[in-house]
Each structure stands twice: as C-alpha cells, then as structure tokens.
Amino acid sequence: EKLKKTHESQLLTLKQSLKDELHSKPPKWSRDLMDWRKRESIMVDRKLYREAQQIKLVSDALEEEERANMNSNLGSSLQK
C-alpha cells in the first residue's frame, strides 16, 4: 500500500514536470501559419492595411486551431 502511494506520487510529479517543460518551450508553428504571418507583415510594410487585416484574421484563426491541436495532443500524451 505504501509503495503504491509512493508510485502514484512520483507519477504525478513526473507528469507535472513534463507538462511544465512542454509549456515553457515556444510552440512550433506550421509552415502555413508562418507564411500567413509573413504576408501580413509585407502588407503592413506596403501600407496595405485592409489586406493586412484580412490576412491577420485568417492567420489568427489558423493559429487558434493549431494551438487547440497542440493542447489536445499534450493532454492525451499526459494521460497515457
């Protein structure tokens, strides 16, 4: 019984440290998202602000989707 509690405690500590480590690293965005952000920057440099705003909306949506996928993958990895 004591060994079981020790094991559970160590497992929780390990999971928490892995979670902290993964959250401390910057996310690795897809090439598509990086390209959209670059297009946005180019439009701002050319003072095409409406086009930049439209591109920003697309890239923000893509980033949100990727962030959700990363979080769900992280959650499923830690549950194993």
C-alpha positions in Angstrom: 0.0 0.0 0.0 2.8 2.4 0.9 4.7 1.5 -2.3 1.5 2.2 -4.3 1.1 5.7 -2.8 4.8 6.4 -3.4 4.5 5.3 -7.0 1.4 7.5 -7.6 3.1 10.5 -6.1 6.2 10.0 -8.3 4.0 9.6 -11.3 2.1 12.8 -10.6 5.3 14.7 -10.1 6.7 13.4 -13.3 3.6 14.3 -15.3 3.6 17.8 -13.8 7.3 18.3 -14.6 6.7 17.2 -18.2 3.7 19.5 -18.6 5.7 22.4 -17.2 8.6 21.6 -19.5 6.4 21.4 -22.6 4.6 24.7 -21.8 7.8 26.5 -21.3 9.0 25.8 -24.8 7.8 28.0 -27.6 5.3 26.4 -29.9 6.4 25.1 -33.3 4.0 26.7 -35.8 3.3 25.2 -39.1 4.9 26.5 -42.3 1.4 27.7 -43.5 1.0 29.9 -40.4 4.5 31.3 -40.7 3.8 32.2 -44.4 0.5 33.9 -43.5 2.2 36.0 -40.8 4.9 36.9 -43.3 2.3 38.0 -45.8 0.7 40.1 -43.1 4.0 41.8 -42.3 4.6 42.5 -46.0 1.2 44.1 -46.4 1.8 46.3 -43.4 5.2 47.4 -44.8 3.4 48.3 -48.1 0.8 50.2 -46.1 -2.0 47.9 -47.4 -3.7 47.9 -44.1 -7.1 46.4 -45.2 -5.4 43.5 -46.8 -3.2 43.0 -43.8 -6.2 43.0 -41.5 -7.9 40.3 -43.7 -4.7 38.2 -43.6 -4.5 38.7 -39.9 -7.9 37.3 -39.4 -7.0 34.2 -41.4 -3.7 33.7 -39.6 -5.3 34.2 -36.2 -7.9 31.5 -36.9 -5.1 29.2 -38.1 -3.1 29.9 -35.0 -6.0 29.2 -32.7 -6.7 25.9 -34.5 -3.0 24.9 -34.2 -2.9 25.9 -30.5 -6.0 23.8 -29.8 -4.5 20.8 -31.6 -1.3 21.2 -29.6 -3.2 21.4 -26.3 -5.3 18.3 -27.1 -2.2 16.4 -28.1 -0.5 17.4 -24.9 -3.4 16.4 -22.8 -3.7 13.0 -24.5 0.0 12.4 -24.2 0.0 13.1 -20.5 -3.0 10.8 -19.8 -1.2 7.8 -21.0 
